[in-house]
Every structure is written in C-alpha cells, then in structure tokens.
Amino acid sequence: MLKSLCKKLLKLLGVFFLANAALFVVFFFDLDGKLMFNVVEPFLKKHYDNMERRDVLKTPYDINKFPTYKYDT
C-alpha cells in the first residue's frame, strides 16, 4: 500500500515538474508572443482587411444639413 502511494506521488510530482518546465520554456523563449505575431496576427489582418466597408470619401457632405434632436421639436 505504501509502495503504490509512493509511486502515485512520484508520478504526480513528475507530471507537475514536467508541466512547470514546459511553461518555463514557453515563457523563456516567448513562444506565446511568437505564435501571436506569426500565426494569429496575419490571420486577423487577412480577415479584417477583406471586410466590406463603406467608403467615407463617397458620402455626401452638406453644410446646410444639421442633425435634428429630440428637444428641437
């Protein structure tokens, strides 16, 4: 019984230290930032640059038209 408990504890500690080492490697080499810069950002740029937008330069500009507000009536 003590032997199996010790094996489970050692396995749990091993998994903990392995996860800790993996997270340290991600932090030390800034792998999350590199992923964002090289994969996520180009994907988002491609997506949002191809979106339909209204052309602001083609909207008519009339100086005589003023917005109507509720308290003007």
C-alpha positions as CSV (number, residue, x, y, z in Angstrom):
1,M,0.0,0.0,0.0
2,L,2.8,2.4,0.9
3,K,4.7,1.5,-2.3
4,S,1.7,2.3,-4.5
5,L,1.1,5.6,-2.7
6,C,4.7,6.5,-3.2
7,K,4.6,5.6,-6.9
8,K,1.5,7.8,-7.4
9,L,3.1,10.6,-5.5
10,L,6.3,10.4,-7.6
11,K,4.2,10.2,-10.8
12,L,2.2,13.3,-9.7
13,L,5.4,15.2,-8.9
14,G,6.9,14.2,-12.2
15,V,3.9,15.5,-14.1
16,F,4.0,18.7,-12.1
17,F,7.7,19.3,-12.8
18,L,7.3,18.5,-16.5
19,A,4.4,20.9,-16.8
20,N,6.4,23.5,-14.9
21,A,9.4,23.0,-17.2
22,A,7.2,23.3,-20.3
23,L,5.6,26.5,-19.1
24,F,9.1,27.9,-18.3
25,V,10.3,27.1,-21.8
26,V,7.2,28.9,-23.3
27,F,7.9,31.9,-21.0
28,F,11.7,32.0,-21.6
29,F,11.6,31.8,-25.4
30,D,8.4,34.0,-25.6
31,L,6.7,31.3,-27.7
32,D,3.2,32.7,-27.0
33,G,4.2,36.1,-28.4
34,K,5.8,34.5,-31.4
35,L,2.7,32.5,-32.0
36,M,0.6,35.6,-31.9
37,F,2.9,37.5,-34.2
38,N,3.5,34.8,-36.8
39,V,0.1,33.0,-36.9
40,V,-2.7,34.8,-35.2
41,E,-2.0,38.4,-36.4
42,P,-1.6,37.6,-40.1
43,F,-4.8,35.6,-39.9
44,L,-6.7,38.5,-38.3
45,K,-5.2,41.0,-40.7
46,K,-6.3,38.9,-43.7
47,H,-9.7,38.6,-42.2
48,Y,-10.3,42.2,-41.3
49,D,-8.6,43.7,-44.4
50,N,-11.0,41.9,-46.7
51,M,-14.2,43.1,-44.9
52,E,-16.7,45.3,-46.7
53,R,-16.6,48.9,-45.5
54,R,-18.5,51.9,-46.6
55,D,-16.4,54.5,-48.4
56,V,-16.1,57.6,-46.3
57,L,-14.9,59.7,-49.2
58,K,-18.0,59.0,-51.3
59,T,-20.5,60.1,-48.6
60,P,-22.1,63.5,-49.4
61,Y,-21.1,66.4,-47.4
62,D,-23.8,69.1,-46.9
63,I,-23.0,72.0,-44.7
64,N,-26.7,73.2,-44.6
65,K,-28.0,70.0,-43.1
66,F,-27.9,69.8,-39.4
67,P,-29.0,66.9,-37.2
68,T,-32.4,67.1,-35.6
69,Y,-32.5,66.4,-31.9
70,K,-35.5,65.4,-29.8
71,Y,-35.5,68.7,-27.9
72,D,-35.6,70.8,-31.1
73,T,-39.2,69.9,-31.8
